[in-house]
Amino acid sequence: MLLSNPELAPLILAAILALIKLCQYILSSILGTSFKTLRPKRLWQLDPFLGLDTVVSSYHRLRLHRFLSTCQERFTQAGNTYVARIPGSEIIVTCEPENLKALLATQHQDFELGERRRHAFRPLLGDSIFASDGHIWKEARQQLRPSFAKDRLSRAETIDIHVNALVETVHAQQKRDGIVDLQELFFRFSLDVATSFLFGDSCHSLSAAKANDSAATEFADAFNRSQQRLVDRFVVGSVADFVPNSQFKKDCLTVRTFAEKYVNIAINRSRGEESGDISKQPPSILADMAGQCGDIGQLRDQALSLLVAGRDTTASLLSNLFFVLSRSPNIWHRLKAEVETLEGRRPDPAEFKDLKYLQGCIREYLADRYAENLALAEVECTVVKFLQHFDRMSAVGPSDWKEQLTLTCCVKDGVKVTLRPREDIQGDLQNYEQELLEVPAFREG
């Protein structure tokens, strides 16, 4: 009868909508009470319907390397937790310690990455642990857990080979150019270590850069560019699909093809189908993973997630640490005094722990708990080796730190420094370089 009266239709529709809103409010209030949550404040937006102003502002500040300060401004405006509108959805943004603890630890099973991150990362990382939720994420976590065992990621001989190559490259660039960009070398160094552990064969990007081998550095460069694009895609959300980028597609293909080469080797080894070249490959994390799973796509995706964790965590930590050290001679000299107790030798694991000031400096910058074992081992060896080989380090260039966001955070302008080698090492540098060339892995690179 009511529906037969068209004049009542708007009133009925309004009543239904009001009832739906009331139910939503009651439900959210009940859930909020059960989880001890409060309704977050809404961020003021010029466009409250699509949030396009927020997306444009975020992308603009990202290009200016000021995105972190923009995030800080928004927290100051709206509080430590707020709601914002973006095209297609609403997001809750938080820096509240208790919320972060719940997200990452105590209630992590109640949250997921969400479609925004999965969509942004999928072109490069596929369904890896960094771009998946639910049962796929749980299976990936279980599969990768053994890879982060401390005894797997702290093999001194493997790390030492690459640390020696790094220091030799620094010596050579310092002698040739007078200025060294440590950040660029740190990313190449950590990529070499990560590919050694993961694939059983380093990509030797450090030695390739020194030899100006463009073919050998293609993977490293594609890996850098594609990760930068992932950040852009995450910030702008679904809008990214409307921005053509042929270079990004090419870089993703280069990276994934590189990984698949070693995935095929690992699968053939797990099946006992080893050719002469394959049988020469040393054991690797990927080979162990292939024993559990024979799917090429899945192994490739998880291998790339490990590569990101192994490379970026270490390189970003080293870059930010040395940015500070190059501008803080008091910290450098205090570290140097502590390391001098070793009398030039490499410390064993117990002695590393006894270097309390060194441990404090490193842990100040360490945030990624999944890659902590590998990052600690690499950074400890690198810092000690630098302190043993160089008397002084001075910064070159801007004193202000600017962000460079990829999947981690490093220094926009690099870490450009001048270093003064110790007199005894400087006088015997030719013998030092000759010793490095006798290391098989470095010579082959």
Kinemage of the C-alpha trace (Angstrom):
@kinemage 1
@onewidth
@group {chain A} dominant
@subgroup {mainchain}
@vectorlist {calphas} color= white
{ca met a 1} P 0.000 0.000 0.000
{ca leu a 2} L 2.854 2.386 0.924
{ca leu a 3} L 4.720 1.546 -2.232
{ca ser a 4} L 1.686 2.434 -4.279
{ca asn a 5} L 2.027 6.011 -3.066
{ca pro a 6} L 5.023 7.571 -4.896
{ca glu a 7} L 5.060 10.533 -2.535
{ca leu a 8} L 6.163 8.278 0.330
{ca ala a 9} L 9.028 6.644 -1.610
{ca pro a 10} L 11.701 9.259 -0.661
{ca leu a 11} L 10.692 9.019 2.995
{ca ile a 12} L 10.888 5.221 2.954
{ca leu a 13} L 14.313 5.322 1.278
{ca ala a 14} L 15.584 7.865 3.812
{ca ala a 15} L 14.308 5.722 6.685
{ca ile a 16} L 16.055 2.616 5.291
{ca leu a 17} L 19.347 4.468 4.886
{ca ala a 18} L 19.071 5.886 8.400
{ca leu a 19} L 18.438 2.383 9.775
{ca ile a 20} L 21.496 1.023 7.935
{ca lys a 21} L 23.676 3.820 9.307
{ca leu a 22} L 22.352 3.196 12.831
{ca cys a 23} L 23.154 -0.519 12.559
{ca gln a 24} L 26.653 0.268 11.288
{ca tyr a 25} L 27.227 2.667 14.185
{ca ile a 26} L 26.011 0.159 16.776
{ca leu a 27} L 28.133 -2.632 15.263
{ca ser a 28} L 31.258 -0.478 15.110
{ca ser a 29} L 30.670 0.633 18.699
{ca ile a 30} L 30.376 -2.985 19.862
{ca leu a 31} L 33.511 -4.053 17.977
{ca gly a 32} L 35.348 -0.972 19.130
{ca thr a 33} L 34.563 -1.821 22.754
{ca ser a 34} L 35.651 -5.458 22.339
{ca phe a 35} L 38.988 -4.463 20.843
{ca lys a 36} L 39.396 -1.429 23.151
{ca thr a 37} L 39.550 0.992 20.224
{ca leu a 38} L 38.474 4.573 19.740
{ca arg a 39} L 36.946 6.121 16.657
{ca pro a 40} L 39.841 7.944 14.900
{ca lys a 41} L 39.660 11.571 13.862
{ca arg a 42} L 39.151 12.332 10.178
{ca leu a 43} L 41.907 14.145 8.302
{ca trp a 44} L 40.688 17.414 6.797
{ca gln a 45} L 40.658 17.085 2.994
{ca leu a 46} L 39.753 19.572 0.305
{ca asp a 47} L 38.150 16.709 -1.615
{ca pro a 48} L 36.287 14.649 1.008
{ca phe a 49} L 34.656 12.376 -1.597
{ca leu a 50} L 37.642 10.984 -3.583
{ca gly a 51} L 40.590 12.408 -1.682
{ca leu a 52} L 42.332 13.447 -4.891
{ca asp a 53} L 43.996 16.402 -3.167
{ca thr a 54} L 45.674 14.022 -0.696
{ca val a 55} L 46.915 11.737 -3.478
{ca val a 56} L 48.291 14.652 -5.529
{ca ser a 57} L 49.942 16.213 -2.474
{ca ser a 58} L 51.513 12.877 -1.452
{ca tyr a 59} L 52.920 12.230 -4.916
{ca his a 60} L 54.260 15.793 -5.186
{ca arg a 61} L 55.993 15.605 -1.807
{ca leu a 62} L 57.377 12.172 -2.671
{ca arg a 63} L 59.036 13.674 -5.756
{ca leu a 64} L 60.482 16.451 -3.563
{ca his a 65} L 61.807 13.847 -1.106
{ca arg a 66} L 59.656 15.334 1.640
{ca phe a 67} L 57.009 12.648 2.059
{ca leu a 68} L 58.019 11.778 5.631
{ca ser a 69} L 57.651 15.381 6.751
{ca thr a 70} L 54.215 15.439 5.076
{ca cys a 71} L 53.218 12.381 7.091
{ca gln a 72} L 54.428 14.104 10.245
{ca glu a 73} L 52.383 17.219 9.411
{ca arg a 74} L 49.249 15.121 8.967
{ca phe a 75} L 49.771 13.387 12.301
{ca thr a 76} L 50.209 16.796 13.938
{ca gln a 77} L 46.978 17.986 12.354
{ca ala a 78} L 44.770 14.930 12.948
{ca gly a 79} L 46.477 13.018 15.750
{ca asn a 80} L 48.476 9.786 15.914
{ca thr a 81} L 45.639 7.859 14.248
{ca tyr a 82} L 43.308 9.262 11.621
{ca val a 83} L 40.979 8.294 8.766
{ca ala a 84} L 41.463 9.637 5.237
{ca arg a 85} L 39.649 9.190 1.945
{ca ile a 86} L 41.509 8.026 -1.154
{ca pro a 87} L 40.051 7.023 -4.544
{ca gly a 88} L 38.069 3.842 -4.032
{ca ser a 89} L 38.321 3.480 -0.254
{ca glu a 90} L 39.038 4.897 3.165
{ca ile a 91} L 42.307 4.279 4.969
{ca ile a 92} L 43.313 4.432 8.618
{ca val a 93} L 46.822 5.829 9.184
{ca thr a 94} L 48.576 5.426 12.535
{ca cys a 95} L 51.895 5.970 14.265
{ca glu a 96} L 50.521 5.170 17.727
{ca pro a 97} L 52.924 2.689 19.409
{ca glu a 98} L 50.143 0.544 20.880
{ca asn a 99} L 48.442 0.300 17.479
{ca leu a 100} L 51.712 -0.675 15.812
{ca lys a 101} L 52.300 -3.299 18.479
{ca ala a 102} L 48.852 -4.760 17.799
{ca leu a 103} L 49.362 -4.672 14.014
{ca leu a 104} L 52.786 -6.301 14.039
{ca ala a 105} L 52.675 -8.540 17.092
{ca thr a 106} L 49.823 -9.089 19.540
{ca gln a 107} L 46.908 -8.988 17.052
{ca his a 108} L 48.650 -9.400 13.697
{ca gln a 109} L 46.273 -12.228 12.759
{ca asp a 110} L 43.388 -9.716 12.772
{ca phe a 111} L 44.940 -7.501 10.089
{ca glu a 112} L 46.126 -7.864 6.528
{ca leu a 113} L 48.225 -5.911 4.029
{ca gly a 114} L 45.207 -4.966 1.961
{ca glu a 115} L 44.538 -4.710 -1.737
{ca arg a 116} L 46.306 -1.340 -2.056
{ca arg a 117} L 49.711 -2.810 -1.186
{ca arg a 118} L 49.090 -6.083 -3.024
{ca his a 119} L 48.137 -4.164 -6.157
{ca ala a 120} L 51.173 -1.866 -5.899
{ca phe a 121} L 53.777 -4.615 -5.344
{ca arg a 122} L 52.412 -7.433 -7.502
{ca pro a 123} L 54.099 -6.466 -10.839
{ca leu a 124} L 57.523 -7.054 -9.288
{ca leu a 125} L 57.004 -9.287 -6.244
{ca gly a 126} L 53.990 -11.331 -7.395
{ca asp a 127} L 52.375 -13.275 -4.540
{ca ser a 128} L 55.410 -13.099 -2.269
{ca ile a 129} L 55.230 -12.594 1.482
{ca phe a 130} L 55.456 -8.818 0.929
{ca ala a 131} L 52.383 -8.773 -1.317
{ca ser a 132} L 50.003 -11.434 -0.018
{ca asp a 133} L 47.482 -12.097 2.749
{ca gly a 134} L 45.640 -14.998 4.319
{ca his a 135} L 46.694 -18.570 3.650
{ca ile a 136} L 49.143 -17.513 0.917
{ca trp a 137} L 50.977 -15.311 3.419
{ca lys a 138} L 50.996 -18.067 6.067
{ca glu a 139} L 52.421 -20.607 3.616
{ca ala a 140} L 55.082 -18.120 2.491
{ca arg a 141} L 56.044 -17.329 6.086
{ca gln a 142} L 56.388 -21.013 6.917
{ca gln a 143} L 58.453 -21.606 3.807
{ca leu a 144} L 60.792 -18.682 4.443
{ca arg a 145} L 61.249 -19.087 8.198
{ca pro a 146} L 64.297 -21.421 7.948
{ca ser a 147} L 65.988 -18.907 5.632
{ca phe a 148} L 66.374 -16.424 8.487
{ca ala a 149} L 68.037 -18.839 10.889
{ca lys a 150} L 71.086 -17.151 12.358
{ca asp a 151} L 73.513 -19.918 11.419
{ca arg a 152} L 72.415 -19.656 7.788
{ca leu a 153} L 72.998 -15.913 7.541
{ca ser a 154} L 76.234 -15.372 9.422
{ca arg a 155} L 78.781 -17.432 7.481
{ca ala a 156} L 81.864 -15.331 8.001
{ca glu a 157} L 83.817 -16.541 4.991
{ca thr a 158} L 81.085 -15.582 2.505
{ca ile a 159} L 80.548 -12.148 4.013
{ca asp a 160} L 84.289 -11.496 4.282
{ca ile a 161} L 84.804 -12.055 0.564
{ca his a 162} L 82.335 -9.309 -0.287
{ca val a 163} L 83.457 -6.945 2.488
{ca asn a 164} L 87.009 -7.221 1.148
{ca ala a 165} L 85.741 -6.476 -2.357
{ca leu a 166} L 83.848 -3.445 -1.012
{ca val a 167} L 86.870 -2.025 0.801
{ca glu a 168} L 89.089 -2.595 -2.236
{ca thr a 169} L 86.575 -0.753 -4.426
{ca val a 170} L 86.471 2.147 -1.945
{ca his a 171} L 90.275 2.338 -1.983
{ca ala a 172} L 90.311 2.365 -5.777
{ca gln a 173} L 87.620 5.060 -6.119
{ca gln a 174} L 89.214 7.209 -3.415
{ca lys a 175} L 92.557 7.011 -5.195
{ca arg a 176} L 91.009 7.734 -8.611
{ca asp a 177} L 88.333 10.352 -7.838
{ca gly a 178} L 89.095 11.630 -4.358
{ca ile a 179} L 85.389 11.259 -3.436
{ca val a 180} L 83.410 8.049 -2.871
{ca asp a 181} L 79.624 7.629 -2.821
{ca leu a 182} L 79.350 4.926 -0.185
{ca gln a 183} L 75.587 4.482 -0.577
{ca glu a 184} L 75.880 3.341 -4.188
{ca leu a 185} L 78.570 0.850 -3.190
{ca phe a 186} L 76.606 -0.355 -0.148
{ca phe a 187} L 73.635 -1.281 -2.331
{ca arg a 188} L 75.876 -3.188 -4.740
{ca phe a 189} L 77.720 -4.876 -1.883
{ca ser a 190} L 74.531 -6.015 -0.111
{ca leu a 191} L 73.109 -7.259 -3.435
{ca asp a 192} L 76.233 -9.349 -3.935
{ca val a 193} L 75.928 -10.862 -0.451
{ca ala a 194} L 72.179 -11.471 -0.800
{ca thr a 195} L 72.523 -13.238 -4.158
{ca ser a 196} L 75.352 -15.361 -2.723
{ca phe a 197} L 73.206 -16.650 0.129
{ca leu a 198} L 69.987 -16.872 -1.845
{ca phe a 199} L 71.139 -18.240 -5.206
{ca gly a 200} L 74.488 -19.739 -4.281
{ca asp a 201} L 76.111 -17.451 -6.857
{ca ser a 202} L 76.792 -13.728 -6.465
{ca cys a 203} L 75.875 -11.307 -9.244
{ca his a 204} L 79.196 -9.489 -8.507
{ca ser a 205} L 77.720 -6.049 -9.099
{ca leu a 206} L 80.633 -4.385 -7.268
{ca ser a 207} L 83.268 -5.758 -9.581
{ca ala a 208} L 80.993 -5.187 -12.587
{ca ala a 209} L 80.686 -1.494 -11.684
{ca lys a 210} L 84.444 -1.201 -11.298
{ca ala a 211} L 84.978 -2.758 -14.730
{ca asn a 212} L 82.227 -0.581 -16.250
{ca asp a 213} L 80.461 -3.747 -17.428
{ca ser a 214} L 77.025 -2.482 -18.495
{ca ala a 215} L 75.613 -5.948 -19.172
{ca ala a 216} L 76.554 -7.202 -15.711
{ca thr a 217} L 74.994 -4.193 -13.974
{ca glu a 218} L 71.672 -4.393 -15.856
{ca phe a 219} L 70.014 -6.460 -13.149
{ca ala a 220} L 71.185 -4.187 -10.305
{ca asp a 221} L 69.970 -1.056 -12.098
{ca ala a 222} L 66.616 -2.624 -13.014
{ca phe a 223} L 66.169 -3.749 -9.410
{ca asn a 224} L 66.723 -0.170 -8.173
{ca arg a 225} L 64.365 1.467 -10.660
{ca ser a 226} L 61.560 -1.052 -10.235
{ca gln a 227} L 61.553 -0.669 -6.448
{ca gln a 228} L 61.298 3.101 -6.739
{ca arg a 229} L 58.272 2.647 -8.972
{ca leu a 230} L 56.641 0.362 -6.390
{ca val a 231} L 56.654 3.243 -3.908
{ca asp a 232} L 55.008 5.540 -6.469
{ca arg a 233} L 52.317 2.933 -7.133
{ca phe a 234} L 51.627 2.511 -3.433
{ca val a 235} L 51.338 6.269 -2.781
{ca val a 236} L 48.960 7.053 -5.663
{ca gly a 237} L 46.988 3.789 -5.426
{ca ser a 238} L 44.794 2.666 -8.322
{ca val a 239} L 45.606 5.867 -10.225
{ca ala a 240} L 48.984 4.276 -11.047
{ca asp a 241} L 47.352 2.041 -13.650
{ca phe a 242} L 46.529 5.078 -15.747
{ca val a 243} L 50.150 6.274 -15.862
{ca pro a 244} L 52.009 4.342 -18.597
{ca asn a 245} L 55.561 3.327 -17.760
{ca ser a 246} L 57.227 1.017 -20.250
{ca gln a 247} L 60.545 1.198 -18.382
{ca phe a 248} L 58.911 -0.209 -15.243
{ca lys a 249} L 57.517 -3.188 -17.178
{ca lys a 250} L 60.910 -3.787 -18.763
{ca asp a 251} L 62.674 -3.599 -15.393
{ca cys a 252} L 60.237 -6.027 -13.767
{ca leu a 253} L 60.788 -8.473 -16.622
{ca thr a 254} L 64.579 -8.163 -16.248
{ca val a 255} L 64.459 -8.814 -12.508
{ca arg a 256} L 62.016 -11.709 -12.687
{ca thr a 257} L 63.904 -13.349 -15.564
{ca phe a 258} L 67.139 -13.099 -13.562
{ca ala a 259} L 65.487 -14.811 -10.577
{ca glu a 260} L 63.882 -17.529 -12.710
{ca lys a 261} L 67.305 -18.538 -14.014
{ca tyr a 262} L 68.343 -19.572 -10.512
{ca val a 263} L 64.919 -21.006 -9.691
{ca asn a 264} L 65.268 -23.431 -12.604
{ca ile a 265} L 68.732 -24.415 -11.392
{ca ala a 266} L 67.375 -25.046 -7.886
{ca ile a 267} L 64.424 -27.099 -9.166
{ca asn a 268} L 66.671 -29.226 -11.393
{ca arg a 269} L 68.998 -29.845 -8.463
{ca ser a 270} L 66.107 -30.865 -6.179
{ca arg a 271} L 64.990 -33.370 -8.865
{ca gly a 272} L 68.477 -34.729 -9.319
{ca glu a 273} L 68.609 -33.376 -12.878
{ca glu a 274} L 71.977 -31.665 -12.530
{ca ser a 275} L 74.174 -30.857 -15.466
{ca gly a 276} L 77.879 -30.253 -15.010
{ca asp a 277} L 77.413 -26.496 -14.539
{ca ile a 278} L 74.560 -26.909 -12.054
{ca ser a 279} L 76.438 -29.423 -9.909
{ca lys a 280} L 79.184 -26.839 -9.403
{ca gln a 281} L 76.739 -24.408 -7.740
{ca pro a 282} L 77.178 -24.314 -3.934
{ca pro a 283} L 74.203 -24.989 -1.614
{ca ser a 284} L 71.759 -22.106 -1.343
{ca ile a 285} L 68.584 -20.981 0.398
{ca leu a 286} L 66.710 -21.250 -2.892
{ca ala a 287} L 67.820 -24.865 -3.329
{ca asp a 288} L 66.386 -25.708 0.102
{ca met a 289} L 63.123 -23.963 -0.796
{ca ala a 290} L 62.921 -25.898 -4.063
{ca gly a 291} L 62.965 -29.112 -2.029
{ca gln a 292} L 59.652 -28.033 -0.464
{ca cys a 293} L 57.991 -26.447 -3.509
{ca gly a 294} L 58.469 -27.058 -7.231
{ca asp a 295} L 56.363 -24.181 -8.542
{ca ile a 296} L 58.552 -21.798 -10.572
{ca gly a 297} L 56.330 -18.759 -10.058
{ca gln a 298} L 56.003 -19.228 -6.313
{ca leu a 299} L 59.732 -19.817 -5.826
{ca arg a 300} L 60.570 -16.781 -7.961
{ca asp a 301} L 58.259 -14.509 -5.976
{ca gln a 302} L 59.564 -15.659 -2.589
{ca ala a 303} L 63.159 -15.439 -3.800
{ca leu a 304} L 62.626 -11.811 -4.814
{ca ser a 305} L 61.086 -10.998 -1.431
{ca leu a 306} L 64.186 -12.425 0.262
{ca leu a 307} L 66.365 -10.445 -2.103
{ca val a 308} L 64.564 -7.224 -1.172
{ca ala a 309} L 64.870 -7.982 2.547
{ca gly a 310} L 68.515 -9.039 2.285
{ca arg a 311} L 69.687 -6.151 0.122
{ca asp a 312} L 67.662 -3.117 1.134
{ca thr a 313} L 67.748 -3.557 4.903
{ca thr a 314} L 71.529 -3.808 4.979
{ca ala a 315} L 72.239 -1.095 2.417
{ca ser a 316} L 69.844 1.404 4.013
{ca leu a 317} L 71.217 0.702 7.478
{ca leu a 318} L 74.809 1.197 6.310
{ca ser a 319} L 73.929 4.334 4.340
{ca asn a 320} L 72.160 6.078 7.203
{ca leu a 321} L 74.798 4.990 9.711
{ca phe a 322} L 77.715 6.232 7.602
{ca phe a 323} L 75.851 9.474 6.813
{ca val a 324} L 75.977 10.199 10.543
{ca leu a 325} L 79.510 8.854 11.079
{ca ser a 326} L 80.919 11.023 8.286
{ca arg a 327} L 79.513 14.095 10.050
{ca ser a 328} L 80.337 13.011 13.620
{ca pro a 329} L 84.111 12.638 14.101
{ca asn a 330} L 83.634 12.127 17.842
{ca ile a 331} L 81.534 8.986 17.199
{ca trp a 332} L 83.971 7.763 14.540
{ca his a 333} L 86.974 8.099 16.874
{ca arg a 334} L 85.157 6.431 19.773
{ca leu a 335} L 84.277 3.484 17.531
{ca lys a 336} L 87.833 3.388 16.245
{ca ala a 337} L 89.238 3.252 19.776
{ca glu a 338} L 86.926 0.329 20.587
{ca val a 339} L 87.875 -1.586 17.420
{ca glu a 340} L 91.622 -1.028 17.953
{ca thr a 341} L 91.463 -3.559 20.803
{ca leu a 342} L 91.151 -6.230 18.085
{ca glu a 343} L 94.663 -5.380 16.805
{ca gly a 344} L 93.603 -5.602 13.158
{ca arg a 345} L 92.010 -9.045 13.186
{ca arg a 346} L 88.426 -10.007 12.467
{ca pro a 347} L 86.455 -10.559 15.696
{ca asp a 348} L 84.582 -13.781 16.328
{ca pro a 349} L 80.827 -13.634 17.117
{ca ala a 350} L 81.407 -13.365 20.874
{ca glu a 351} L 83.848 -10.478 20.402
{ca phe a 352} L 81.360 -8.667 18.172
{ca lys a 353} L 78.895 -8.704 21.075
{ca asp a 354} L 81.555 -7.231 23.369
{ca leu a 355} L 81.884 -4.167 21.116
{ca lys a 356} L 79.089 -2.433 23.020
{ca tyr a 357} L 79.358 1.009 21.440
{ca leu a 358} L 79.406 -0.504 17.954
{ca gln a 359} L 76.318 -2.597 18.770
{ca gly a 360} L 74.517 0.473 20.083
{ca cys a 361} L 75.248 2.471 16.921
{ca ile a 362} L 74.061 -0.334 14.638
{ca arg a 363} L 70.851 -1.102 16.514
{ca glu a 364} L 69.930 2.577 16.464
{ca tyr a 365} L 69.163 2.133 12.756
{ca leu a 366} L 68.015 -1.492 12.585
{ca ala a 367} L 64.246 -1.891 12.186
{ca asp a 368} L 63.553 -4.939 9.985
{ca arg a 369} L 63.369 -7.925 12.341
{ca tyr a 370} L 63.047 -10.450 9.490
{ca ala a 371} L 66.376 -9.516 7.942
{ca glu a 372} L 68.067 -8.672 11.247
{ca asn a 373} L 70.431 -11.665 11.336
{ca leu a 374} L 71.834 -11.045 7.864
{ca ala a 375} L 71.954 -7.260 8.288
{ca leu a 376} L 73.760 -7.463 11.637
{ca ala a 377} L 76.409 -9.842 10.346
{ca glu a 378} L 77.101 -7.724 7.245
{ca val a 379} L 77.069 -4.371 9.019
{ca glu a 380} L 79.272 -5.516 11.875
{ca cys a 381} L 81.903 -6.825 9.458
{ca thr a 382} L 81.703 -3.724 7.246
{ca val a 383} L 82.006 -1.136 10.015
{ca val a 384} L 84.897 -2.958 11.672
{ca lys a 385} L 86.733 -3.324 8.349
{ca phe a 386} L 86.316 0.391 7.558
{ca leu a 387} L 87.578 1.388 10.998
{ca gln a 388} L 90.582 -0.888 10.570
{ca his a 389} L 91.423 0.448 7.103
{ca phe a 390} L 90.714 4.173 7.365
{ca asp a 391} L 91.930 6.740 9.884
{ca arg a 392} L 89.498 9.488 8.981
{ca met a 393} L 86.225 9.963 7.096
{ca ser a 394} L 84.778 13.365 6.138
{ca ala a 395} L 81.426 14.214 4.547
{ca val a 396} L 81.178 15.914 1.162
{ca gly a 397} L 78.033 17.734 0.039
{ca pro a 398} L 74.827 18.859 1.780
{ca ser a 399} L 74.650 18.424 5.531
{ca asp a 400} L 70.848 18.073 5.524
{ca trp a 401} L 69.469 14.543 5.350
{ca lys a 402} L 66.821 14.028 2.639
{ca glu a 403} L 64.826 10.848 2.264
{ca gln a 404} L 64.978 8.435 -0.642
{ca leu a 405} L 62.058 6.073 -0.230
{ca thr a 406} L 62.045 2.674 -1.856
{ca leu a 407} L 60.876 -0.280 0.221
{ca thr a 408} L 63.211 1.090 2.876
{ca cys a 409} L 64.583 4.582 3.463
{ca cys a 410} L 68.057 5.831 2.561
{ca val a 411} L 69.736 9.153 1.667
{ca lys a 412} L 68.534 11.087 -1.383
{ca asp a 413} L 71.924 12.656 -2.223
{ca gly a 414} L 73.930 9.562 -1.384
{ca val a 415} L 76.694 9.305 1.196
{ca lys a 416} L 79.615 11.104 -0.458
{ca val a 417} L 82.793 11.102 1.595
{ca thr a 418} L 86.550 11.364 1.476
{ca leu a 419} L 88.552 8.793 3.399
{ca arg a 420} L 92.151 8.748 4.535
{ca pro a 421} L 93.611 5.228 4.607
{ca arg a 422} L 95.822 4.214 7.495
{ca glu a 423} L 99.456 4.903 6.676
{ca asp a 424} L 100.548 1.256 6.931
{ca ile a 425} L 97.698 0.157 4.636
{ca gln a 426} L 98.184 3.040 2.231
{ca gly a 427} L 101.860 2.194 1.880
{ca asp a 428} L 101.107 -1.453 1.188
{ca leu a 429} L 97.940 -1.067 -0.882
{ca gln a 430} L 99.287 -2.913 -3.916
{ca asn a 431} L 99.925 -6.046 -1.851
{ca tyr a 432} L 96.441 -5.717 -0.365
{ca glu a 433} L 94.819 -5.568 -3.814
{ca gln a 434} L 96.838 -8.563 -4.960
{ca glu a 435} L 95.585 -10.611 -1.988
{ca leu a 436} L 91.999 -9.804 -2.919
{ca leu a 437} L 92.542 -10.949 -6.477
{ca glu a 438} L 93.590 -14.344 -5.116
{ca val a 439} L 90.090 -14.886 -3.674
{ca pro a 440} L 88.311 -17.090 -6.284
{ca ala a 441} L 84.860 -15.524 -5.977
{ca phe a 442} L 86.242 -11.993 -6.350
{ca arg a 443} L 88.578 -12.944 -9.201
{ca glu a 444} L 85.737 -14.617 -11.123
{ca gly a 445} L 83.549 -11.525 -10.630
